[in-house]
Amino acid sequence: MKRTLSVTLFLVLTIGLAAVTFVRADATADQEVKDFLTQYGAAYDKKDVGALMKMIVPEASVVFFEADEKGRYVGPKQIRAAYKDNLGPVKSIKSEYKWTSVGSKGDVAWFATEVLYNVDTGKEKFEELGRWSGVLEKKNGKWLLIQSHFSYPPEEESPPEKE
């Protein structure tokens, strides 16, 4: 019974995924999302938590998954605290997007990017590559982050070349 259910589920998922249409962003949305990422990176590099919070949907449904001890942050209050905790011990940080893919449909956009961070904690300096994906919603003409997922690639991977 379990095997039949597994095979049936596999076939349904395979056929269902084959029917999905993947949508690339049009040129305008692509540029707007890349501009959003540039603005986000600038605010992050300045450790400007207030500016970062203005870039997320101010609703209880906003969710961030992070590569830290807690892992999941739901709602602006938890996300603000996470920004403060993560940026607090950092003396300076500089982010550089190495590769980015953007898709959109209407007032919803999504992105996947690889970002290289140059970090100075005051005690040590290092580079760290991260992978970040997110979903944006356009509200009153402005893209806002509604879901975010950040992770680190395996250590044996080398940073990608800039596109």
C-alpha positions as CSV (number, residue, x, y, z in Angstrom):
1,M,0.0,0.0,0.0
2,K,2.8,2.4,1.0
3,R,4.6,1.7,-2.3
4,T,1.5,2.3,-4.4
5,L,0.9,5.6,-2.5
6,S,4.5,6.7,-3.1
7,V,4.4,5.9,-6.8
8,T,1.0,7.7,-7.2
9,L,2.3,10.7,-5.3
10,F,5.5,10.8,-7.4
11,L,3.4,10.6,-10.6
12,V,1.0,13.4,-9.5
13,L,3.9,15.6,-8.5
14,T,5.8,15.0,-11.7
15,I,2.8,15.6,-13.9
16,G,1.8,18.6,-11.9
17,L,5.3,20.2,-12.0
18,A,5.4,19.6,-15.7
19,A,2.3,21.7,-16.1
20,V,3.7,24.6,-14.1
21,T,4.6,27.6,-16.1
22,F,7.7,29.4,-14.8
23,V,7.6,33.1,-15.2
24,R,10.6,35.3,-15.7
25,A,10.2,38.9,-14.6
26,D,9.6,41.5,-17.4
27,A,12.4,44.1,-17.8
28,T,10.7,46.6,-15.5
29,A,10.0,44.2,-12.6
30,D,13.5,42.7,-13.0
31,Q,15.1,46.1,-12.6
32,E,12.8,47.1,-9.8
33,V,13.6,43.9,-7.8
34,K,17.4,44.3,-8.5
35,D,17.1,48.0,-7.3
36,F,15.3,46.7,-4.2
37,L,18.2,44.3,-3.5
38,T,20.7,47.1,-4.0
39,Q,18.8,49.3,-1.5
40,Y,18.5,46.4,0.9
41,G,22.3,45.7,0.6
42,A,23.1,49.4,1.3
43,A,20.8,49.5,4.4
44,Y,22.3,46.2,5.6
45,D,25.9,47.5,5.1
46,K,25.0,50.6,7.1
47,K,23.5,48.4,9.8
48,D,20.4,50.6,9.4
49,V,17.7,48.4,11.1
50,G,15.0,51.2,10.6
51,A,15.6,51.3,6.9
52,L,15.6,47.5,6.7
53,M,12.3,47.3,8.5
54,K,10.7,49.8,6.0
55,M,11.6,47.2,3.3
56,I,9.5,44.4,4.7
57,V,5.7,44.1,4.9
58,P,4.6,45.4,8.3
59,E,2.3,42.5,8.9
60,A,2.3,39.5,11.3
61,S,2.4,37.1,8.4
62,V,6.0,38.1,7.3
63,V,8.4,35.2,7.7
64,F,12.2,35.0,7.6
65,F,14.2,31.8,7.8
66,E,17.8,32.4,8.8
67,A,20.9,30.3,9.1
68,D,21.3,30.9,12.8
69,E,20.4,29.2,16.1
70,K,16.7,30.2,16.1
71,G,16.1,29.8,12.4
72,R,12.6,31.2,12.1
73,Y,11.3,34.7,12.7
74,V,7.7,35.6,12.3
75,G,6.4,39.1,12.3
76,P,8.2,42.5,12.4
77,K,9.0,42.4,16.1
78,Q,11.0,39.1,15.9
79,I,12.6,40.2,12.6
80,R,13.7,43.6,14.1
81,A,15.3,41.8,17.0
82,A,17.1,39.3,14.7
83,Y,18.5,42.2,12.6
84,K,19.8,43.8,15.8
85,D,21.3,40.6,17.1
86,N,23.0,39.7,13.8
87,L,24.3,43.2,13.1
88,G,25.2,44.2,16.6
89,P,28.5,42.4,17.0
90,V,29.6,43.5,13.4
91,K,31.9,46.5,13.1
92,S,31.4,46.7,9.4
93,I,30.0,44.7,6.6
94,K,30.0,45.0,2.8
95,S,27.7,42.9,0.6
96,E,28.2,42.2,-3.1
97,Y,25.6,40.3,-5.2
98,K,27.3,37.7,-7.3
99,W,24.3,36.1,-9.1
100,T,20.6,37.0,-9.2
101,S,17.5,35.5,-10.7
102,V,14.2,37.3,-10.7
103,G,10.6,36.3,-11.6
104,S,7.3,38.1,-11.2
105,K,3.6,38.0,-11.9
106,G,1.6,41.0,-11.2
107,D,2.3,42.5,-7.8
108,V,4.3,39.5,-6.6
109,A,8.0,38.9,-7.4
110,W,10.5,36.4,-6.2
111,F,14.3,36.3,-6.3
112,A,17.2,34.0,-5.7
113,T,20.7,35.5,-5.2
114,E,24.1,34.6,-4.1
115,V,25.7,37.4,-2.0
116,L,29.3,37.7,-0.8
117,Y,29.8,39.4,2.5
118,N,33.0,41.0,3.6
119,V,32.7,41.1,7.4
120,D,34.8,42.9,10.0
121,T,33.9,42.1,13.6
122,G,36.7,44.2,15.1
123,K,38.4,41.0,16.1
124,E,38.6,39.3,12.7
125,K,37.9,39.9,9.0
126,F,36.4,37.3,6.7
127,E,34.4,36.7,3.6
128,E,31.2,34.7,3.7
129,L,29.0,33.6,0.8
130,G,25.3,33.4,1.4
131,R,22.3,32.3,-0.6
132,W,19.2,34.3,-0.2
133,S,15.7,33.9,-1.7
134,G,12.6,35.9,-1.1
135,V,9.1,36.9,-2.1
136,L,8.2,40.5,-2.6
137,E,4.8,42.1,-2.8
138,K,4.2,45.5,-4.5
139,K,2.2,47.7,-2.2
140,N,1.4,51.3,-3.1
141,G,4.0,51.1,-5.9
142,K,6.8,49.9,-3.6
143,W,8.2,46.3,-3.4
144,L,8.3,44.9,0.1
145,L,9.7,41.7,1.4
146,I,7.1,39.2,2.7
147,Q,9.2,36.0,2.9
148,S,12.9,35.5,3.1
149,H,15.1,32.4,3.3
150,F,18.9,32.7,3.9
151,S,21.4,29.9,3.9
152,Y,25.1,29.2,3.5
153,P,26.4,26.8,0.8
154,P,28.7,24.0,1.8
155,E,32.1,25.2,2.7
156,E,33.8,23.4,-0.1
157,E,32.0,25.5,-2.7
158,S,33.9,28.5,-4.1
159,P,32.2,31.9,-4.6
160,P,30.6,32.3,-8.0
161,E,32.0,34.8,-10.5
162,K,30.0,37.9,-10.9
163,E,27.5,37.7,-13.8
